[in-house]
Every structure is written in structure tokens, then in C-alpha cells.
Amino acid sequence: MSDLSDEIRLEPCEPGRLTTEDLRSLFLFAKLTDEQLAWLAEHGCTMRVPGGGLVLREGDPAVSFFVLLSGTITLTRRVGQDEVTTTRTEQRGVYMGATQAYLREDGVPRTYQASMRAITDAEFFVLSADDFGSLMRDWFPMAIHLLEGLALGMRSSQAAIGERQRLAALGALSAGLMHELNNPAAAASRATGALRQRVAAMRLKLGKLAAGKVAPDRLVALLELQEEVIERAAKAPAMTAMQTADLEDELGDWMEGREITAAWDLAPVFAQGGIDTDCLTDLESRLASPELLDQAIHWIGYALETEQLMSDIEDATGRVSKLVHAAKQYSHVDRSAHQWIDVHVGLDSTLVMLGHKIGDGIRVVKDYDRDLPQIPVHPAELNQVWTNVIDNAVQAMTGAGTLTIRTYRDDDRLVVSVGDTGPGITPEVRKRIFEPFFTTKPVGEGTGLGLDISYRIVVNGHGGDIEVQSQPGDTRFLIRLPFTEPASA
């Protein structure tokens, strides 16, 4: 395994060691002319690496082009915290390193795409990246044009597909947000319509009470009773559905025994407000007027309903406000691109945005370490990571299971663990999940897992790491992010 602390120890290069015949024996140079082989012999050199030595490291600047002369080497790539061996060979003439040095300068840094280690003592023919790039452009101009077109075309395709992935994700989130906003908005609209009817009925009932020649002191007492009942309803403890149903039966029997009109329509209103028969009996005794009781019960019922409807409107508009706030937190509008943040804010806003996908069948468990400090990140990019990882976890559980999001400290890094109780990821799939365009979804259901984008954001953009641990019933994505700003390049 190549660790960042490993040193690359290469023995000094030996200019001109290989003859033109030695070079011609390598399949890569077999068709070159004597003049071209002489140029290679002059500009190249041989280099020895002891067994176990690291020849080049993934991510380092690609400054040399290597051709294996003898020995056994391995090529590895990092996937999360794992080092995956992609090639092991002892074939003479295989090449690696600055293999794209011939591409035109486009501002993209040229780096080694894998790490190479000598398993046994190995010897290489080495060219500098500049020399290799020059000979390719000078000797094979037509081939270089074709290769550049292929490379740039693939890069453009990847960028376009990546943009489409982001737009598709944004479209899905927007549709989900509209769905979530529609529910409280519709509830507020319904409650407002019902409230208008109840207020009109209250005005009518008040007019009847006044026309009934109710004594002023009795009317004042009735108003006081109404306020007491509403205050009592506001402080009533929450009840289960069974308790509410039992209370409705008691209230209905009480009102029916006193010949209250529409008794069984009023009983649910009083039950929902937590008003019991003892309260109604107290109201009856204080009114001391059987003729006034029916109208008083109806009037207080209207008052209770208006309070309940206003609570519904307050709850609905509060949900709308919460969704809008979550959307602003998620997109980080009107904020700087890079800032120090509490990672839990982004996680919570992402859960709200994905609420329509999570549904009722999936239980969400949040195990946050609230003592964790803020970290330096690009919040909008990081929220895209949370979206991809959580969305994949939800899809893996197909509507039922437990989604566990945990945060904790691991030495000098903050860890966000996203776990699901789905069927798990097979070792074969696990090796490929960070590849561009790779997906396990059926045709037509998305363009990929989005994990290649997540990997680039976390590893390349934030100096962090993503690790996958999976077995049936327990899959976890561990995203590690540094507590400090990455060192300047």
C-alpha cells in the first residue's frame, strides 16, 4: 500500500545505457527508425528501483514516462481508504507514468493516475514528460490530433453528463420541494375557508344571543366562560386516538341528555380541544339557564373551532417557512462559496429536501456530536455529497428500513457516517462505485450513483476521504473531512 508518507527512492539515472537495438526490442519502439531510436537513446536513461520501492505516487505531478525493462511491478489506485491493485505485471516493455504528456496545455494539471511499486528489483527506461510529449507531437502529428480529439471529447462528455446529473438532481429536488410545499399550502387554504364559515356563524350566533334578551351580566359571564374554555383547551394535554374517541362518546351522551342540537357534531370539536364533561357541567351550573345552554354550547364550539383552525393555519405556514429556510440552507443562496460551517445544518436541510423520497416507511436516526467544531468547506458542494449518499441509501432500502446519520471525531478529521439497512453492496460493485457513469439502476433511472462527483468533491475539493463498509443489513458511507484549511498548493 502506498502511503503519503512513503518516500520515492530511485537510483540515479544512467544516460545512454541502452543501445538502439535494446530499444528496438521493446514493443513500444519496435517500428521506429534508426534516427528516432538514436534520439531516444540520447534523451532517455535507465533507472533501478529496489524491491518494495515506490516508483511513483497517484496524484503527484506526472514528470516522467517509464518503460519496464525487468522485474515485477504493481499499479494501484486509492478507493476511499483502500488501495486497490489494478495491474500486476512482469511483461518487459509495458509503460506507465506521464502517458498523456503529448496533450496540449489546457490548464488541467498532469498527475499520475495510479501508484506504482516494484515488487522485485526492477529496472526502467525513463524519459522526461517534456521529451516524451515533444517526440509524440513531432513524430506522429496526425495520431496526436486524433488522440487529443478523443481525450478532449471524453472530458467534454464527462463534464456534460456530470452537469446533466446535477440538473437531474436539482429537478428531482425541486419537484420534491414543490410537493412538500403544496401540502401545507393546501392545508392552510382549506383551514382559511373553514375559518371564514365559522366566523360568520359566530357573528350570527352572537346576534341571536343578543336578540334573545340575555341580561348584560349573563352575556358578560358567557364571554368569560368562552375565554376560560379556550384557555383550558390551549393547556389540555395531548391524547391518544382511543382517548379522544372515548371522550367524544362521553361528550355526545352529555349533550344529547340535555337536548343540545347537533350534539354529535359538536362532541368531536370539544374532544379535540380537550374539554371534558366536568367542564361542561361547570359551564351549565354557572349559566343557570337551560334555555341559554344550547346557544352557549354552540357559540363556544364555534370559538373552539376557530382556535383550532387558526392553529392549523399557523402550523401549515410554519411548515412552509421551515421548508423555505431549509431550501436556503441547502442552496446557500446569498452566501460566500467557501466558509466555516456547522456540518449538521447541511445534513438537516438535506433531510428536509429529501423528505418526500424518504417517506414514512424509513425511520431516520440522527446521532450527532454537537460538540464538533465548525469546518472549512464549500457548503453547496458538500450538500450535493449528502444528497447523493442519502438518496442512494434510501433507494437501497426500497421504502422500508432505518437511515442512520452519525457524526463524530476521528483524530484530526470530522466523520459523517450515513448508514442504511438495505441489502448491502457486493465486493464487485464496491470496487466500481466511484467510477464515472457507473450505476446499478435500471436503464432510464438516472445517469449514475453520483458517487464519482461526491468523491471528487470530498477528496479533491476538500482534502478528505470516503470509505465504504458494507454487509447485508448494514452499509455505511464514512465521509471524513479535515478540521483545518488544506495547505496551499
C-alpha positions in Angstrom: 0.0 0.0 0.0 1.4 3.4 -0.9 1.1 5.8 1.9 1.5 9.6 1.5 4.5 9.3 4.0 6.3 6.8 1.7 9.4 8.2 0.1 10.2 7.6 -3.6 13.8 6.3 -3.7 15.1 5.9 -7.2 18.7 5.1 -8.0 20.5 7.7 -10.2 19.7 7.6 -13.9 22.3 6.3 -16.3 22.2 8.3 -19.6 22.8 6.4 -22.8 22.8 3.0 -21.2 20.5 1.4 -23.8 21.6 0.9 -27.4 19.3 1.3 -30.4 18.9 -2.5 -30.6 18.0 -2.7 -27.0 15.3 -0.1 -27.6 14.1 -1.8 -30.8 13.5 -5.0 -28.7 10.8 -3.1 -26.7 7.4 -3.5 -28.5 6.6 0.2 -28.0 9.6 1.3 -30.1 9.8 -1.7 -32.5 8.7 0.3 -35.6 10.8 3.4 -35.0 13.6 4.4 -37.4 17.3 4.2 -36.5 17.3 8.0 -36.2 14.4 8.0 -33.8 15.9 5.2 -31.7 19.1 7.2 -31.5 17.2 10.2 -30.3 15.6 8.1 -27.6 18.9 6.6 -26.5 20.4 10.1 -26.2 17.5 11.6 -24.3 16.5 8.6 -22.1 18.2 6.8 -19.3 17.8 3.7 -17.2 16.8 3.7 -13.6 16.8 0.9 -11.0 14.3 0.5 -8.1 14.9 -2.0 -5.3 12.1 -4.5 -4.4 9.4 -2.9 -2.4 10.3 0.6 -3.5 7.7 3.2 -4.6 8.3 4.3 -8.1 5.5 6.9 -8.5 2.6 8.0 -6.4 -1.0 8.7 -7.5 -1.8 12.4 -7.6 1.9 13.6 -7.9 2.8 15.7 -10.9 3.5 13.5 -13.9 7.1 14.3 -14.8 8.4 11.0 -16.2 7.5 8.3 -18.7 8.5 4.8 -17.6 9.1 1.6 -19.7 9.7 -1.6 -17.7 12.9 -3.4 -18.6 12.9 -6.1 -15.9 11.3 -7.0 -12.6 7.7 -7.2 -11.4 5.6 -4.1 -10.6 2.1 -3.4 -9.4 -0.2 -0.4 -10.2 -2.7 0.6 -7.5 -5.4 3.2 -7.1 -7.0 4.6 -3.9 -10.7 3.9 -3.4 -11.6 5.6 -0.1 -9.1 4.3 2.4 -8.5 1.2 0.4 -5.6 0.6 -2.0 -6.9 -1.4 -5.0 -4.4 -3.3 -7.2 -5.4 -2.7 -10.8 -2.3 -4.3 -12.5 0.5 -6.7 -11.6 2.9 -7.5 -14.4 6.4 -8.5 -15.3 6.0 -8.0 -19.0 9.0 -6.3 -20.5 8.1 -3.1 -22.4 4.9 -2.2 -20.5 4.7 1.6 -20.0 3.2 4.0 -17.4 3.6 7.4 -15.9 3.2 10.6 -18.0 1.3 8.8 -20.7 -0.7 11.9 -21.7 2.2 14.4 -21.8 1.6 14.9 -25.5 -1.8 16.6 -24.9 -1.9 20.4 -25.4 -1.7 22.6 -22.3 -5.3 23.3 -21.2 -4.8 24.4 -17.6 -5.5 20.9 -16.3 -2.6 19.7 -14.1 -1.0 16.5 -15.4 -0.7 14.0 -12.5 0.0 10.3 -12.2 -3.3 8.3 -12.3 -2.1 5.4 -10.2 0.7 4.5 -7.8 3.5 2.1 -9.0 5.6 -0.1 -6.7 8.4 -2.5 -7.6 7.6 -6.0 -6.2 11.1 -7.2 -7.1 14.2 -5.3 -8.0 13.1 -3.5 -11.2 14.8 -1.6 -14.0 13.1 1.1 -16.2 13.9 3.1 -19.3 12.9 6.7 -18.4 12.0 9.7 -20.5 11.1 13.1 -19.1 7.5 14.2 -19.7 8.7 17.1 -21.8 10.8 14.9 -24.1 8.1 12.3 -24.4 5.5 14.9 -25.3 7.8 16.6 -27.8 8.7 13.3 -29.7 5.0 12.3 -29.9 3.9 15.7 -31.3 6.9 15.9 -33.8 6.9 12.2 -34.9 3.2 11.4 -35.0 1.2 14.7 -35.6 -1.8 13.0 -37.2 -2.1 10.4 -34.4 -1.8 13.2 -31.8 -4.6 15.1 -33.3 -6.8 12.0 -33.1 -5.8 11.2 -29.6 -6.3 14.8 -28.5 -9.8 14.8 -30.0 -10.6 11.5 -28.3 -9.3 12.8 -24.9 -10.9 16.2 -25.1 -14.2 14.6 -26.4 -14.3 12.2 -23.4 -13.6 15.0 -21.0 -16.3 17.1 -22.5 -18.8 14.2 -22.4 -17.9 13.6 -18.8 -18.5 17.3 -18.0 -21.8 17.3 -19.9 -23.0 14.1 -18.2 -21.9 15.5 -14.8 -23.8 18.7 -15.5 -26.9 16.7 -16.5 -26.6 14.6 -13.3 -26.6 17.8 -11.3 -29.5 19.2 -13.2 -31.5 16.0 -12.9 -30.8 16.0 -9.1 -31.9 19.7 -8.9 -35.0 18.9 -10.9 -35.9 16.0 -8.6 -35.3 18.1 -5.5 -37.3 21.0 -6.9 -40.2 18.6 -7.7 -40.0 17.2 -4.2 -39.9 20.7 -2.7 -43.0 21.7 -4.6 -44.7 18.6 -3.4 -43.8 19.3 0.2 -44.8 23.0 -0.1 -48.2 22.0 -1.7 -49.3 20.0 1.3 -49.1 22.8 3.9 -50.3 25.4 1.4 -53.4 23.3 0.6 -54.0 22.7 4.3 -53.8 26.5 5.0 -56.2 27.2 2.2 -58.7 24.6 3.5 -58.4 25.9 7.0 -58.9 29.5 5.9 -62.1 28.6 4.0 -63.5 26.8 7.0 -62.5 29.6 9.3 -64.4 32.1 7.3 -67.6 30.0 7.7 -67.1 29.6 11.5 -66.5 33.3 12.0 -69.7 34.0 10.0 -71.6 31.5 12.2 -70.2 33.1 15.3 -71.5 36.5 14.2 -74.9 35.0 13.6 -75.0 33.2 16.9 -73.9 36.4 18.7 -76.8 38.3 17.1 -79.2 35.6 18.3 -77.9 35.7 21.8 -78.2 39.5 21.9 -81.8 39.3 20.4 -82.8 36.7 23.0 -82.9 39.4 25.6 -80.0 38.0 27.6 -79.2 40.0 30.6 -76.0 42.0 30.2 -74.4 40.3 33.3 -75.3 36.9 31.9 -73.8 37.8 28.5 -70.6 39.0 30.2 -70.4 35.8 32.1 -70.8 33.8 28.9 -67.9 35.7 27.3 -65.8 35.0 30.4 -66.7 31.3 30.2 -65.8 31.2 26.5 -62.3 32.6 27.3 -61.8 30.1 30.1 -62.8 27.2 27.9 -60.4 28.4 25.1 -57.6 28.8 27.7 -58.3 25.4 29.1 -58.2 23.9 25.6 -54.8 25.5 24.9 -53.4 23.9 28.0 -55.0 20.5 27.5 -52.6 17.5 27.4 -52.2 15.5 24.2 -54.4 12.4 24.0 -54.2 9.2 22.0 -56.8 8.4 19.3 -58.5 6.0 21.6 -58.8 8.5 24.5 -60.2 11.1 22.1 -62.8 8.7 20.8 -63.9 7.8 24.4 -64.2 11.5 25.3 -66.3 12.1 22.2 -68.7 9.4 23.3 -69.0 10.9 26.8 -69.5 14.4 25.5 -72.1 13.3 22.9 -74.1 11.5 25.6 -73.9 14.5 27.9 -75.1 16.9 25.2 -77.8 14.5 24.0 -79.1 14.2 27.5 -79.6 17.9 27.7 -81.2 18.1 24.2 -78.3 20.1 22.7 -78.9 20.4 18.9 -76.3 18.6 16.7 -74.8 17.1 19.8 -72.8 14.5 17.9 -71.4 17.2 15.5 -70.2 19.3 18.5 -68.7 16.5 20.5 -65.6 16.0 18.3 -64.9 19.7 18.5 -64.9 19.8 22.3 -63.0 16.5 22.5 -60.2 17.8 20.2 -59.9 20.8 22.5 -59.6 18.5 25.5 -62.8 19.7 27.1 -64.5 17.0 29.2 -68.0 16.7 30.7 -66.8 18.2 34.1 -66.1 21.4 32.3 -69.5 21.4 30.6 -71.2 20.7 33.9 -69.4 23.6 35.4 -70.5 25.8 32.5 -74.1 24.6 32.9 -74.2 25.5 36.6 -72.7 28.9 36.1 -75.2 29.8 33.3 -78.2 28.6 35.4 -80.4 28.9 32.3 -81.4 25.7 30.4 -82.8 28.0 27.6 -79.3 29.6 27.1 -77.3 26.4 27.4 -77.9 25.2 23.8 -76.9 28.5 22.2 -73.9 28.9 24.6 -72.6 25.4 23.7 -72.8 26.2 20.0 -71.2 29.6 20.4 -68.3 28.2 22.5 -68.0 25.3 19.9 -67.5 27.9 17.2 -64.9 29.6 19.3 -63.0 26.3 19.8 -63.2 25.5 16.1 -61.8 28.9 15.1 -58.9 28.5 17.5 -58.2 25.0 16.1 -58.4 26.3 12.6 -56.0 29.2 13.4 -53.6 26.6 14.9 -53.8 24.6 11.7 -53.0 27.7 9.6 -50.1 28.6 11.9 -48.8 25.1 11.7 -49.1 25.0 7.9 -47.5 28.4 7.3 -44.8 27.4 9.8 -44.1 24.3 7.7 -43.8 26.4 4.6 -41.4 28.7 6.3 -39.3 25.8 7.5 -39.2 24.3 4.0 -38.1 27.7 2.5 -35.5 28.0 5.2 -34.2 24.5 4.6 -34.0 25.3 0.8 -32.0 28.4 1.5 -29.7 26.5 3.8 -29.3 23.7 1.2 -28.5 26.0 -1.7 -26.6 28.6 0.4 -28.0 31.5 -1.6 -26.5 34.9 -0.8 -23.5 33.3 0.9 -19.9 33.0 0.1 -18.7 29.9 -1.7 -16.3 28.9 0.9 -16.9 29.3 4.6 -16.7 27.7 8.1 -19.9 25.9 8.9 -21.6 23.5 11.3 -21.9 20.3 9.2 -25.2 19.4 11.0 -27.0 22.4 9.4 -26.4 21.0 5.9 -27.3 17.4 6.9 -30.6 18.6 8.4 -31.5 20.8 5.4 -30.7 17.9 3.0 -33.0 15.5 5.0 -35.8 18.1 4.7 -35.2 18.4 1.0 -35.3 14.6 0.6 -38.3 14.2 2.9 -40.6 13.2 0.0 -38.2 10.4 -1.0 -37.6 9.1 2.5 -41.3 8.7 3.1 -43.0 7.2 6.2 -41.6 3.6 5.8 -38.0 4.7 6.6 -37.0 5.6 10.1 -34.4 8.4 10.4 -32.0 8.2 13.3 -29.7 11.2 13.9 -26.7 10.6 16.3 -24.9 13.9 16.2 -21.9 15.0 18.2 -23.0 18.6 18.7 -19.6 19.5 20.3 -17.8 19.1 17.0 -16.3 22.4 15.8 -17.1 24.1 12.5 -15.1 23.0 9.4 -13.9 24.9 6.3 -15.9 23.8 3.3 -17.8 24.7 0.2 -21.3 24.2 1.7 -23.3 23.9 -1.6 -20.9 21.3 -2.9 -20.9 19.4 0.4 -24.7 19.3 0.3 -24.5 17.7 -3.1 -22.5 14.9 -1.4 -25.1 14.4 1.3 -27.8 14.3 -1.3 -26.1 11.6 -3.4 -25.2 9.4 -0.5 -28.5 9.7 1.4 -30.5 9.3 -1.8 -28.6 6.1 -2.7 -29.2 4.8 0.9 -32.9 5.5 0.6 -33.2 3.8 -2.8 -31.3 0.7 -1.4 -33.9 0.2 1.3 -36.8 0.4 -1.2 -39.2 2.2 1.1 -38.6 0.4 4.4 -35.7 0.4 6.9 -33.6 2.6 9.1 -31.4 5.5 7.9 -28.7 6.4 10.5 -26.7 9.6 10.2 -23.9 9.9 12.7 -21.2 12.5 13.3 -18.1 12.1 15.4 -14.4 13.0 15.6 -11.6 10.7 14.3 -8.2 12.2 15.2 -7.9 15.4 13.1 -11.0 14.8 11.0 -14.7 15.1 11.3 -16.6 11.9 10.2 -20.1 11.8 8.8 -21.5 8.3 8.7 -24.5 7.6 6.5 -25.8 4.0 7.2 -28.7 2.0 5.8 -30.3 -1.4 6.4 -30.5 -2.3 2.7 -29.2 -5.5 1.1 -25.6 -4.3 1.0 -23.1 -3.7 -1.7 -21.3 -6.7 -3.3 -17.4 -6.6 -3.4 -17.5 -6.4 -7.2 -19.8 -3.4 -7.2 -17.9 -1.8 -4.3 -14.8 -1.6 -6.4 -16.6 0.4 -9.1 -19.0 2.7 -7.3 -16.7 5.7 -7.6 -16.2 5.3 -11.3 -17.7 8.0 -13.6 -21.1 7.0 -15.0 -21.2 3.7 -13.1 -24.7 2.8 -11.9 -26.7 -0.2 -10.6 -30.0 1.4 -11.6 -32.1 0.1 -14.5 -31.9 1.8 -17.9 -33.7 5.2 -17.8 -33.5 5.6 -14.0 -30.7 8.2 -13.7 -27.2 8.5 -15.1 -25.3 7.1 -12.2 -24.9 6.8 -8.5 -23.4 10.4 -8.3 -20.6 9.0 -6.1 -17.8 9.9 -8.6 -18.9 13.5 -8.2 -19.0 13.1 -4.4 -15.6 11.5 -4.4 -14.1 14.4 -6.3 -15.8 17.0 -4.1 -14.6 15.3 -0.8 -11.2 14.1 -1.9 -10.0 16.7 -4.5 -12.0 19.7 -3.3 -11.8 19.3 0.5 -8.8 17.1 1.1 -11.0 14.5 2.7 -11.8 10.8 2.2 -14.7 8.5 1.5 -14.8 4.9 2.8 -17.5 2.3 2.2 -18.2 -0.5 4.7 -21.0 -2.9 3.6 -22.6 -6.2 4.6 -26.2 -7.3 4.2 -28.4 -5.1 6.5 -25.6 -2.6 7.3 -24.0 -0.4 4.7 -22.1 2.7 5.8 -20.5 5.5 3.8 -17.9 7.3 6.0 -17.1 10.8 4.8 -14.0 12.2 6.5 -13.3 16.0 6.4 -10.4 17.9 7.9 -10.9 20.4 10.7 -8.4 22.7 9.2 -7.9 24.5 5.8 -5.9 22.4 3.3 -2.4 23.6 2.7 -2.0 25.8 -0.4 -0.5 24.1 -3.4 
